[in-house]
Amino acid sequence: MLGDSSTFPGCIRYGRPIGLVELTDHEIRIERILACAIGNPHFGGLRNYTDVKANLLREIEHFVSMYRSSKGRRARVVGWRDRRAAHESIRAGHARFVSHAAKKL
């Protein structure tokens, strides 16, 4: 999440999804949502990942590829997708969660 204030584990922040970066790691497809903090004047104008400066997107790509790395290998960045794709990914993830939770009841 793009923001300019410190957070801590378990902190709840409200954000607006503006895109997602797609990666692969050992043939596993991974999506990471990019959001901006709601109510933050520095990021209030961002509506899509294309509104973010290219150098910041490259920094995010580097971070997520290294964070996901296993055994010293970086995940491969496939590319960026727009906010519509981010919303679809969130909805699909929610549906998987609900389906899985229902099976446990």
Phi and psi restraints in degrees (range 20) as a CNS / XPLOR table:
assign (resid 1 and name C) (resid 2 and name N)
       (resid 2 and name CA) (resid 2 and name C) 1.0 -79.8 20.0 2
assign (resid 2 and name N) (resid 2 and name CA)
       (resid 2 and name C) (resid 3 and name N) 1.0 127.5 20.0 2
assign (resid 2 and name C) (resid 3 and name N)
       (resid 3 and name CA) (resid 3 and name C) 1.0 -168.2 20.0 2
assign (resid 3 and name N) (resid 3 and name CA)
       (resid 3 and name C) (resid 4 and name N) 1.0 174.7 20.0 2
assign (resid 3 and name C) (resid 4 and name N)
       (resid 4 and name CA) (resid 4 and name C) 1.0 -128.1 20.0 2
assign (resid 4 and name N) (resid 4 and name CA)
       (resid 4 and name C) (resid 5 and name N) 1.0 21.0 20.0 2
assign (resid 4 and name C) (resid 5 and name N)
       (resid 5 and name CA) (resid 5 and name C) 1.0 -121.7 20.0 2
assign (resid 5 and name N) (resid 5 and name CA)
       (resid 5 and name C) (resid 6 and name N) 1.0 153.5 20.0 2
assign (resid 5 and name C) (resid 6 and name N)
       (resid 6 and name CA) (resid 6 and name C) 1.0 -70.0 20.0 2
assign (resid 6 and name N) (resid 6 and name CA)
       (resid 6 and name C) (resid 7 and name N) 1.0 151.8 20.0 2
assign (resid 6 and name C) (resid 7 and name N)
       (resid 7 and name CA) (resid 7 and name C) 1.0 -130.1 20.0 2
assign (resid 7 and name N) (resid 7 and name CA)
       (resid 7 and name C) (resid 8 and name N) 1.0 -179.9 20.0 2
assign (resid 7 and name C) (resid 8 and name N)
       (resid 8 and name CA) (resid 8 and name C) 1.0 -148.9 20.0 2
assign (resid 8 and name N) (resid 8 and name CA)
       (resid 8 and name C) (resid 9 and name N) 1.0 161.0 20.0 2
assign (resid 8 and name C) (resid 9 and name N)
       (resid 9 and name CA) (resid 9 and name C) 1.0 -57.4 20.0 2
assign (resid 9 and name N) (resid 9 and name CA)
       (resid 9 and name C) (resid 10 and name N) 1.0 133.2 20.0 2
assign (resid 9 and name C) (resid 10 and name N)
       (resid 10 and name CA) (resid 10 and name C) 1.0 87.3 20.0 2
assign (resid 10 and name N) (resid 10 and name CA)
       (resid 10 and name C) (resid 11 and name N) 1.0 -1.6 20.0 2
assign (resid 10 and name C) (resid 11 and name N)
       (resid 11 and name CA) (resid 11 and name C) 1.0 -69.6 20.0 2
assign (resid 11 and name N) (resid 11 and name CA)
       (resid 11 and name C) (resid 12 and name N) 1.0 135.7 20.0 2
assign (resid 11 and name C) (resid 12 and name N)
       (resid 12 and name CA) (resid 12 and name C) 1.0 -101.6 20.0 2
assign (resid 12 and name N) (resid 12 and name CA)
       (resid 12 and name C) (resid 13 and name N) 1.0 124.4 20.0 2
assign (resid 12 and name C) (resid 13 and name N)
       (resid 13 and name CA) (resid 13 and name C) 1.0 -125.8 20.0 2
assign (resid 13 and name N) (resid 13 and name CA)
       (resid 13 and name C) (resid 14 and name N) 1.0 145.6 20.0 2
assign (resid 13 and name C) (resid 14 and name N)
       (resid 14 and name CA) (resid 14 and name C) 1.0 -95.7 20.0 2
assign (resid 14 and name N) (resid 14 and name CA)
       (resid 14 and name C) (resid 15 and name N) 1.0 129.8 20.0 2
assign (resid 14 and name C) (resid 15 and name N)
       (resid 15 and name CA) (resid 15 and name C) 1.0 -138.2 20.0 2
assign (resid 15 and name N) (resid 15 and name CA)
       (resid 15 and name C) (resid 16 and name N) 1.0 162.0 20.0 2
assign (resid 15 and name C) (resid 16 and name N)
       (resid 16 and name CA) (resid 16 and name C) 1.0 -113.6 20.0 2
assign (resid 16 and name N) (resid 16 and name CA)
       (resid 16 and name C) (resid 17 and name N) 1.0 116.5 20.0 2
assign (resid 16 and name C) (resid 17 and name N)
       (resid 17 and name CA) (resid 17 and name C) 1.0 -63.5 20.0 2
assign (resid 17 and name N) (resid 17 and name CA)
       (resid 17 and name C) (resid 18 and name N) 1.0 132.6 20.0 2
assign (resid 17 and name C) (resid 18 and name N)
       (resid 18 and name CA) (resid 18 and name C) 1.0 -124.5 20.0 2
assign (resid 18 and name N) (resid 18 and name CA)
       (resid 18 and name C) (resid 19 and name N) 1.0 -1.1 20.0 2
assign (resid 18 and name C) (resid 19 and name N)
       (resid 19 and name CA) (resid 19 and name C) 1.0 166.5 20.0 2
assign (resid 19 and name N) (resid 19 and name CA)
       (resid 19 and name C) (resid 20 and name N) 1.0 -178.5 20.0 2
assign (resid 19 and name C) (resid 20 and name N)
       (resid 20 and name CA) (resid 20 and name C) 1.0 -147.9 20.0 2
assign (resid 20 and name N) (resid 20 and name CA)
       (resid 20 and name C) (resid 21 and name N) 1.0 151.4 20.0 2
assign (resid 20 and name C) (resid 21 and name N)
       (resid 21 and name CA) (resid 21 and name C) 1.0 -108.5 20.0 2
assign (resid 21 and name N) (resid 21 and name CA)
       (resid 21 and name C) (resid 22 and name N) 1.0 132.9 20.0 2
assign (resid 21 and name C) (resid 22 and name N)
       (resid 22 and name CA) (resid 22 and name C) 1.0 -103.7 20.0 2
assign (resid 22 and name N) (resid 22 and name CA)
       (resid 22 and name C) (resid 23 and name N) 1.0 135.5 20.0 2
assign (resid 22 and name C) (resid 23 and name N)
       (resid 23 and name CA) (resid 23 and name C) 1.0 -132.8 20.0 2
assign (resid 23 and name N) (resid 23 and name CA)
       (resid 23 and name C) (resid 24 and name N) 1.0 164.6 20.0 2
assign (resid 23 and name C) (resid 24 and name N)
       (resid 24 and name CA) (resid 24 and name C) 1.0 -130.5 20.0 2
assign (resid 24 and name N) (resid 24 and name CA)
       (resid 24 and name C) (resid 25 and name N) 1.0 142.2 20.0 2
assign (resid 24 and name C) (resid 25 and name N)
       (resid 25 and name CA) (resid 25 and name C) 1.0 -140.4 20.0 2
assign (resid 25 and name N) (resid 25 and name CA)
       (resid 25 and name C) (resid 26 and name N) 1.0 111.2 20.0 2
assign (resid 25 and name C) (resid 26 and name N)
       (resid 26 and name CA) (resid 26 and name C) 1.0 54.3 20.0 2
assign (resid 26 and name N) (resid 26 and name CA)
       (resid 26 and name C) (resid 27 and name N) 1.0 46.7 20.0 2
assign (resid 26 and name C) (resid 27 and name N)
       (resid 27 and name CA) (resid 27 and name C) 1.0 68.6 20.0 2
assign (resid 27 and name N) (resid 27 and name CA)
       (resid 27 and name C) (resid 28 and name N) 1.0 8.8 20.0 2
assign (resid 27 and name C) (resid 28 and name N)
       (resid 28 and name CA) (resid 28 and name C) 1.0 -95.4 20.0 2
assign (resid 28 and name N) (resid 28 and name CA)
       (resid 28 and name C) (resid 29 and name N) 1.0 127.2 20.0 2
assign (resid 28 and name C) (resid 29 and name N)
       (resid 29 and name CA) (resid 29 and name C) 1.0 -83.3 20.0 2
assign (resid 29 and name N) (resid 29 and name CA)
       (resid 29 and name C) (resid 30 and name N) 1.0 131.3 20.0 2
assign (resid 29 and name C) (resid 30 and name N)
       (resid 30 and name CA) (resid 30 and name C) 1.0 -129.1 20.0 2
assign (resid 30 and name N) (resid 30 and name CA)
       (resid 30 and name C) (resid 31 and name N) 1.0 137.9 20.0 2
assign (resid 30 and name C) (resid 31 and name N)
       (resid 31 and name CA) (resid 31 and name C) 1.0 -122.0 20.0 2
assign (resid 31 and name N) (resid 31 and name CA)
       (resid 31 and name C) (resid 32 and name N) 1.0 135.3 20.0 2
assign (resid 31 and name C) (resid 32 and name N)
       (resid 32 and name CA) (resid 32 and name C) 1.0 -123.3 20.0 2
assign (resid 32 and name N) (resid 32 and name CA)
       (resid 32 and name C) (resid 33 and name N) 1.0 123.5 20.0 2
assign (resid 32 and name C) (resid 33 and name N)
       (resid 33 and name CA) (resid 33 and name C) 1.0 -77.7 20.0 2
assign (resid 33 and name N) (resid 33 and name CA)
       (resid 33 and name C) (resid 34 and name N) 1.0 138.1 20.0 2
assign (resid 33 and name C) (resid 34 and name N)
       (resid 34 and name CA) (resid 34 and name C) 1.0 -107.7 20.0 2
assign (resid 34 and name N) (resid 34 and name CA)
       (resid 34 and name C) (resid 35 and name N) 1.0 124.9 20.0 2
assign (resid 34 and name C) (resid 35 and name N)
       (resid 35 and name CA) (resid 35 and name C) 1.0 -131.3 20.0 2
assign (resid 35 and name N) (resid 35 and name CA)
       (resid 35 and name C) (resid 36 and name N) 1.0 163.2 20.0 2
assign (resid 35 and name C) (resid 36 and name N)
       (resid 36 and name CA) (resid 36 and name C) 1.0 -121.8 20.0 2
assign (resid 36 and name N) (resid 36 and name CA)
       (resid 36 and name C) (resid 37 and name N) 1.0 146.6 20.0 2
assign (resid 36 and name C) (resid 37 and name N)
       (resid 37 and name CA) (resid 37 and name C) 1.0 -64.2 20.0 2
assign (resid 37 and name N) (resid 37 and name CA)
       (resid 37 and name C) (resid 38 and name N) 1.0 131.7 20.0 2
assign (resid 37 and name C) (resid 38 and name N)
       (resid 38 and name CA) (resid 38 and name C) 1.0 -75.9 20.0 2
assign (resid 38 and name N) (resid 38 and name CA)
       (resid 38 and name C) (resid 39 and name N) 1.0 137.5 20.0 2
assign (resid 38 and name C) (resid 39 and name N)
       (resid 39 and name CA) (resid 39 and name C) 1.0 87.0 20.0 2
assign (resid 39 and name N) (resid 39 and name CA)
       (resid 39 and name C) (resid 40 and name N) 1.0 -0.1 20.0 2
assign (resid 39 and name C) (resid 40 and name N)
       (resid 40 and name CA) (resid 40 and name C) 1.0 -91.8 20.0 2
assign (resid 40 and name N) (resid 40 and name CA)
       (resid 40 and name C) (resid 41 and name N) 1.0 116.0 20.0 2
assign (resid 40 and name C) (resid 41 and name N)
       (resid 41 and name CA) (resid 41 and name C) 1.0 -63.7 20.0 2
assign (resid 41 and name N) (resid 41 and name CA)
       (resid 41 and name C) (resid 42 and name N) 1.0 -24.1 20.0 2
assign (resid 41 and name C) (resid 42 and name N)
       (resid 42 and name CA) (resid 42 and name C) 1.0 -71.0 20.0 2
assign (resid 42 and name N) (resid 42 and name CA)
       (resid 42 and name C) (resid 43 and name N) 1.0 -24.5 20.0 2
assign (resid 42 and name C) (resid 43 and name N)
       (resid 43 and name CA) (resid 43 and name C) 1.0 -120.9 20.0 2
assign (resid 43 and name N) (resid 43 and name CA)
       (resid 43 and name C) (resid 44 and name N) 1.0 8.2 20.0 2
assign (resid 43 and name C) (resid 44 and name N)
       (resid 44 and name CA) (resid 44 and name C) 1.0 -62.0 20.0 2
assign (resid 44 and name N) (resid 44 and name CA)
       (resid 44 and name C) (resid 45 and name N) 1.0 -27.8 20.0 2
assign (resid 44 and name C) (resid 45 and name N)
       (resid 45 and name CA) (resid 45 and name C) 1.0 -85.7 20.0 2
assign (resid 45 and name N) (resid 45 and name CA)
       (resid 45 and name C) (resid 46 and name N) 1.0 -4.9 20.0 2
assign (resid 45 and name C) (resid 46 and name N)
       (resid 46 and name CA) (resid 46 and name C) 1.0 -79.0 20.0 2
assign (resid 46 and name N) (resid 46 and name CA)
       (resid 46 and name C) (resid 47 and name N) 1.0 124.4 20.0 2
assign (resid 46 and name C) (resid 47 and name N)
       (resid 47 and name CA) (resid 47 and name C) 1.0 -121.0 20.0 2
assign (resid 47 and name N) (resid 47 and name CA)
       (resid 47 and name C) (resid 48 and name N) 1.0 -20.1 20.0 2
assign (resid 47 and name C) (resid 48 and name N)
       (resid 48 and name CA) (resid 48 and name C) 1.0 -147.2 20.0 2
assign (resid 48 and name N) (resid 48 and name CA)
       (resid 48 and name C) (resid 49 and name N) 1.0 157.4 20.0 2
assign (resid 48 and name C) (resid 49 and name N)
       (resid 49 and name CA) (resid 49 and name C) 1.0 -59.4 20.0 2
assign (resid 49 and name N) (resid 49 and name CA)
       (resid 49 and name C) (resid 50 and name N) 1.0 -24.6 20.0 2
assign (resid 49 and name C) (resid 50 and name N)
       (resid 50 and name CA) (resid 50 and name C) 1.0 -68.3 20.0 2
assign (resid 50 and name N) (resid 50 and name CA)
       (resid 50 and name C) (resid 51 and name N) 1.0 -13.3 20.0 2
assign (resid 50 and name C) (resid 51 and name N)
       (resid 51 and name CA) (resid 51 and name C) 1.0 -82.0 20.0 2
assign (resid 51 and name N) (resid 51 and name CA)
       (resid 51 and name C) (resid 52 and name N) 1.0 -10.5 20.0 2
assign (resid 51 and name C) (resid 52 and name N)
       (resid 52 and name CA) (resid 52 and name C) 1.0 -88.5 20.0 2
assign (resid 52 and name N) (resid 52 and name CA)
       (resid 52 and name C) (resid 53 and name N) 1.0 140.6 20.0 2
assign (resid 52 and name C) (resid 53 and name N)
       (resid 53 and name CA) (resid 53 and name C) 1.0 -60.6 20.0 2
assign (resid 53 and name N) (resid 53 and name CA)
       (resid 53 and name C) (resid 54 and name N) 1.0 142.1 20.0 2
assign (resid 53 and name C) (resid 54 and name N)
       (resid 54 and name CA) (resid 54 and name C) 1.0 -57.9 20.0 2
assign (resid 54 and name N) (resid 54 and name CA)
       (resid 54 and name C) (resid 55 and name N) 1.0 -39.2 20.0 2
assign (resid 54 and name C) (resid 55 and name N)
       (resid 55 and name CA) (resid 55 and name C) 1.0 -66.2 20.0 2
assign (resid 55 and name N) (resid 55 and name CA)
       (resid 55 and name C) (resid 56 and name N) 1.0 -33.4 20.0 2
assign (resid 55 and name C) (resid 56 and name N)
       (resid 56 and name CA) (resid 56 and name C) 1.0 -70.5 20.0 2
assign (resid 56 and name N) (resid 56 and name CA)
       (resid 56 and name C) (resid 57 and name N) 1.0 -38.3 20.0 2
assign (resid 56 and name C) (resid 57 and name N)
       (resid 57 and name CA) (resid 57 and name C) 1.0 -61.9 20.0 2
assign (resid 57 and name N) (resid 57 and name CA)
       (resid 57 and name C) (resid 58 and name N) 1.0 -39.6 20.0 2
assign (resid 57 and name C) (resid 58 and name N)
       (resid 58 and name CA) (resid 58 and name C) 1.0 -65.1 20.0 2
assign (resid 58 and name N) (resid 58 and name CA)
       (resid 58 and name C) (resid 59 and name N) 1.0 -38.5 20.0 2
assign (resid 58 and name C) (resid 59 and name N)
       (resid 59 and name CA) (resid 59 and name C) 1.0 -63.8 20.0 2
assign (resid 59 and name N) (resid 59 and name CA)
       (resid 59 and name C) (resid 60 and name N) 1.0 -41.0 20.0 2
assign (resid 59 and name C) (resid 60 and name N)
       (resid 60 and name CA) (resid 60 and name C) 1.0 -64.5 20.0 2
assign (resid 60 and name N) (resid 60 and name CA)
       (resid 60 and name C) (resid 61 and name N) 1.0 -44.2 20.0 2
assign (resid 60 and name C) (resid 61 and name N)
       (resid 61 and name CA) (resid 61 and name C) 1.0 -57.1 20.0 2
assign (resid 61 and name N) (resid 61 and name CA)
       (resid 61 and name C) (resid 62 and name N) 1.0 -45.9 20.0 2
assign (resid 61 and name C) (resid 62 and name N)
       (resid 62 and name CA) (resid 62 and name C) 1.0 -61.1 20.0 2
assign (resid 62 and name N) (resid 62 and name CA)
       (resid 62 and name C) (resid 63 and name N) 1.0 -46.3 20.0 2
assign (resid 62 and name C) (resid 63 and name N)
       (resid 63 and name CA) (resid 63 and name C) 1.0 -60.3 20.0 2
assign (resid 63 and name N) (resid 63 and name CA)
       (resid 63 and name C) (resid 64 and name N) 1.0 -51.8 20.0 2
assign (resid 63 and name C) (resid 64 and name N)
       (resid 64 and name CA) (resid 64 and name C) 1.0 -67.9 20.0 2
assign (resid 64 and name N) (resid 64 and name CA)
       (resid 64 and name C) (resid 65 and name N) 1.0 -32.2 20.0 2
assign (resid 64 and name C) (resid 65 and name N)
       (resid 65 and name CA) (resid 65 and name C) 1.0 -71.0 20.0 2
assign (resid 65 and name N) (resid 65 and name CA)
       (resid 65 and name C) (resid 66 and name N) 1.0 -36.2 20.0 2
assign (resid 65 and name C) (resid 66 and name N)
       (resid 66 and name CA) (resid 66 and name C) 1.0 -76.6 20.0 2
assign (resid 66 and name N) (resid 66 and name CA)
       (resid 66 and name C) (resid 67 and name N) 1.0 -38.4 20.0 2
assign (resid 66 and name C) (resid 67 and name N)
       (resid 67 and name CA) (resid 67 and name C) 1.0 -62.4 20.0 2
assign (resid 67 and name N) (resid 67 and name CA)
       (resid 67 and name C) (resid 68 and name N) 1.0 -36.1 20.0 2
assign (resid 67 and name C) (resid 68 and name N)
       (resid 68 and name CA) (resid 68 and name C) 1.0 -86.1 20.0 2
assign (resid 68 and name N) (resid 68 and name CA)
       (resid 68 and name C) (resid 69 and name N) 1.0 -5.8 20.0 2
assign (resid 68 and name C) (resid 69 and name N)
       (resid 69 and name CA) (resid 69 and name C) 1.0 -62.2 20.0 2
assign (resid 69 and name N) (resid 69 and name CA)
       (resid 69 and name C) (resid 70 and name N) 1.0 146.3 20.0 2
assign (resid 69 and name C) (resid 70 and name N)
       (resid 70 and name CA) (resid 70 and name C) 1.0 -129.3 20.0 2
assign (resid 70 and name N) (resid 70 and name CA)
       (resid 70 and name C) (resid 71 and name N) 1.0 133.4 20.0 2
assign (resid 70 and name C) (resid 71 and name N)
       (resid 71 and name CA) (resid 71 and name C) 1.0 54.4 20.0 2
assign (resid 71 and name N) (resid 71 and name CA)
       (resid 71 and name C) (resid 72 and name N) 1.0 41.2 20.0 2
assign (resid 71 and name C) (resid 72 and name N)
       (resid 72 and name CA) (resid 72 and name C) 1.0 78.2 20.0 2
assign (resid 72 and name N) (resid 72 and name CA)
       (resid 72 and name C) (resid 73 and name N) 1.0 0.2 20.0 2
assign (resid 72 and name C) (resid 73 and name N)
       (resid 73 and name CA) (resid 73 and name C) 1.0 -99.2 20.0 2
assign (resid 73 and name N) (resid 73 and name CA)
       (resid 73 and name C) (resid 74 and name N) 1.0 133.8 20.0 2
assign (resid 73 and name C) (resid 74 and name N)
       (resid 74 and name CA) (resid 74 and name C) 1.0 -80.6 20.0 2
assign (resid 74 and name N) (resid 74 and name CA)
       (resid 74 and name C) (resid 75 and name N) 1.0 147.2 20.0 2
assign (resid 74 and name C) (resid 75 and name N)
       (resid 75 and name CA) (resid 75 and name C) 1.0 -70.1 20.0 2
assign (resid 75 and name N) (resid 75 and name CA)
       (resid 75 and name C) (resid 76 and name N) 1.0 149.8 20.0 2
assign (resid 75 and name C) (resid 76 and name N)
       (resid 76 and name CA) (resid 76 and name C) 1.0 -91.7 20.0 2
assign (resid 76 and name N) (resid 76 and name CA)
       (resid 76 and name C) (resid 77 and name N) 1.0 126.4 20.0 2
assign (resid 76 and name C) (resid 77 and name N)
       (resid 77 and name CA) (resid 77 and name C) 1.0 -78.1 20.0 2
assign (resid 77 and name N) (resid 77 and name CA)
       (resid 77 and name C) (resid 78 and name N) 1.0 122.6 20.0 2
assign (resid 77 and name C) (resid 78 and name N)
       (resid 78 and name CA) (resid 78 and name C) 1.0 -86.2 20.0 2
assign (resid 78 and name N) (resid 78 and name CA)
       (resid 78 and name C) (resid 79 and name N) 1.0 -43.1 20.0 2
assign (resid 78 and name C) (resid 79 and name N)
       (resid 79 and name CA) (resid 79 and name C) 1.0 155.5 20.0 2
assign (resid 79 and name N) (resid 79 and name CA)
       (resid 79 and name C) (resid 80 and name N) 1.0 -178.8 20.0 2
assign (resid 79 and name C) (resid 80 and name N)
       (resid 80 and name CA) (resid 80 and name C) 1.0 -100.4 20.0 2
assign (resid 80 and name N) (resid 80 and name CA)
       (resid 80 and name C) (resid 81 and name N) 1.0 148.4 20.0 2
assign (resid 80 and name C) (resid 81 and name N)
       (resid 81 and name CA) (resid 81 and name C) 1.0 -129.4 20.0 2
assign (resid 81 and name N) (resid 81 and name CA)
       (resid 81 and name C) (resid 82 and name N) 1.0 156.3 20.0 2
assign (resid 81 and name C) (resid 82 and name N)
       (resid 82 and name CA) (resid 82 and name C) 1.0 -76.2 20.0 2
assign (resid 82 and name N) (resid 82 and name CA)
       (resid 82 and name C) (resid 83 and name N) 1.0 179.6 20.0 2
assign (resid 82 and name C) (resid 83 and name N)
       (resid 83 and name CA) (resid 83 and name C) 1.0 -63.5 20.0 2
assign (resid 83 and name N) (resid 83 and name CA)
       (resid 83 and name C) (resid 84 and name N) 1.0 -30.8 20.0 2
assign (resid 83 and name C) (resid 84 and name N)
       (resid 84 and name CA) (resid 84 and name C) 1.0 -61.4 20.0 2
assign (resid 84 and name N) (resid 84 and name CA)
       (resid 84 and name C) (resid 85 and name N) 1.0 -43.0 20.0 2
assign (resid 84 and name C) (resid 85 and name N)
       (resid 85 and name CA) (resid 85 and name C) 1.0 -64.5 20.0 2
assign (resid 85 and name N) (resid 85 and name CA)
       (resid 85 and name C) (resid 86 and name N) 1.0 -37.3 20.0 2
assign (resid 85 and name C) (resid 86 and name N)
       (resid 86 and name CA) (resid 86 and name C) 1.0 -62.9 20.0 2
assign (resid 86 and name N) (resid 86 and name CA)
       (resid 86 and name C) (resid 87 and name N) 1.0 -44.5 20.0 2
assign (resid 86 and name C) (resid 87 and name N)
       (resid 87 and name CA) (resid 87 and name C) 1.0 -62.9 20.0 2
assign (resid 87 and name N) (resid 87 and name CA)
       (resid 87 and name C) (resid 88 and name N) 1.0 -41.4 20.0 2
assign (resid 87 and name C) (resid 88 and name N)
       (resid 88 and name CA) (resid 88 and name C) 1.0 -62.9 20.0 2
assign (resid 88 and name N) (resid 88 and name CA)
       (resid 88 and name C) (resid 89 and name N) 1.0 -40.8 20.0 2
assign (resid 88 and name C) (resid 89 and name N)
       (resid 89 and name CA) (resid 89 and name C) 1.0 -64.1 20.0 2
assign (resid 89 and name N) (resid 89 and name CA)
       (resid 89 and name C) (resid 90 and name N) 1.0 -41.0 20.0 2
assign (resid 89 and name C) (resid 90 and name N)
       (resid 90 and name CA) (resid 90 and name C) 1.0 -64.3 20.0 2
assign (resid 90 and name N) (resid 90 and name CA)
       (resid 90 and name C) (resid 91 and name N) 1.0 -45.0 20.0 2
assign (resid 90 and name C) (resid 91 and name N)
       (resid 91 and name CA) (resid 91 and name C) 1.0 -61.9 20.0 2
assign (resid 91 and name N) (resid 91 and name CA)
       (resid 91 and name C) (resid 92 and name N) 1.0 -43.6 20.0 2
assign (resid 91 and name C) (resid 92 and name N)
       (resid 92 and name CA) (resid 92 and name C) 1.0 -64.1 20.0 2
assign (resid 92 and name N) (resid 92 and name CA)
       (resid 92 and name C) (resid 93 and name N) 1.0 -41.4 20.0 2
assign (resid 92 and name C) (resid 93 and name N)
       (resid 93 and name CA) (resid 93 and name C) 1.0 -63.9 20.0 2
assign (resid 93 and name N) (resid 93 and name CA)
       (resid 93 and name C) (resid 94 and name N) 1.0 -40.4 20.0 2
assign (resid 93 and name C) (resid 94 and name N)
       (resid 94 and name CA) (resid 94 and name C) 1.0 -63.9 20.0 2
assign (resid 94 and name N) (resid 94 and name CA)
       (resid 94 and name C) (resid 95 and name N) 1.0 -43.4 20.0 2
assign (resid 94 and name C) (resid 95 and name N)
       (resid 95 and name CA) (resid 95 and name C) 1.0 -62.0 20.0 2
assign (resid 95 and name N) (resid 95 and name CA)
       (resid 95 and name C) (resid 96 and name N) 1.0 -40.8 20.0 2
assign (resid 95 and name C) (resid 96 and name N)
       (resid 96 and name CA) (resid 96 and name C) 1.0 -64.0 20.0 2
assign (resid 96 and name N) (resid 96 and name CA)
       (resid 96 and name C) (resid 97 and name N) 1.0 -40.2 20.0 2
assign (resid 96 and name C) (resid 97 and name N)
       (resid 97 and name CA) (resid 97 and name C) 1.0 -63.0 20.0 2
assign (resid 97 and name N) (resid 97 and name CA)
       (resid 97 and name C) (resid 98 and name N) 1.0 -48.4 20.0 2
assign (resid 97 and name C) (resid 98 and name N)
       (resid 98 and name CA) (resid 98 and name C) 1.0 -61.9 20.0 2
assign (resid 98 and name N) (resid 98 and name CA)
       (resid 98 and name C) (resid 99 and name N) 1.0 -44.0 20.0 2
assign (resid 98 and name C) (resid 99 and name N)
       (resid 99 and name CA) (resid 99 and name C) 1.0 -61.4 20.0 2
assign (resid 99 and name N) (resid 99 and name CA)
       (resid 99 and name C) (resid 100 and name N) 1.0 -43.8 20.0 2
assign (resid 99 and name C) (resid 100 and name N)
       (resid 100 and name CA) (resid 100 and name C) 1.0 -66.6 20.0 2
assign (resid 100 and name N) (resid 100 and name CA)
       (resid 100 and name C) (resid 101 and name N) 1.0 -43.2 20.0 2
assign (resid 100 and name C) (resid 101 and name N)
       (resid 101 and name CA) (resid 101 and name C) 1.0 -63.7 20.0 2
assign (resid 101 and name N) (resid 101 and name CA)
       (resid 101 and name C) (resid 102 and name N) 1.0 -38.6 20.0 2
assign (resid 101 and name C) (resid 102 and name N)
       (resid 102 and name CA) (resid 102 and name C) 1.0 -63.5 20.0 2
assign (resid 102 and name N) (resid 102 and name CA)
       (resid 102 and name C) (resid 103 and name N) 1.0 -35.2 20.0 2
assign (resid 102 and name C) (resid 103 and name N)
       (resid 103 and name CA) (resid 103 and name C) 1.0 -67.9 20.0 2
assign (resid 103 and name N) (resid 103 and name CA)
       (resid 103 and name C) (resid 104 and name N) 1.0 -25.5 20.0 2
assign (resid 103 and name C) (resid 104 and name N)
       (resid 104 and name CA) (resid 104 and name C) 1.0 -82.3 20.0 2
assign (resid 104 and name N) (resid 104 and name CA)
       (resid 104 and name C) (resid 105 and name N) 1.0 -13.6 20.0 2
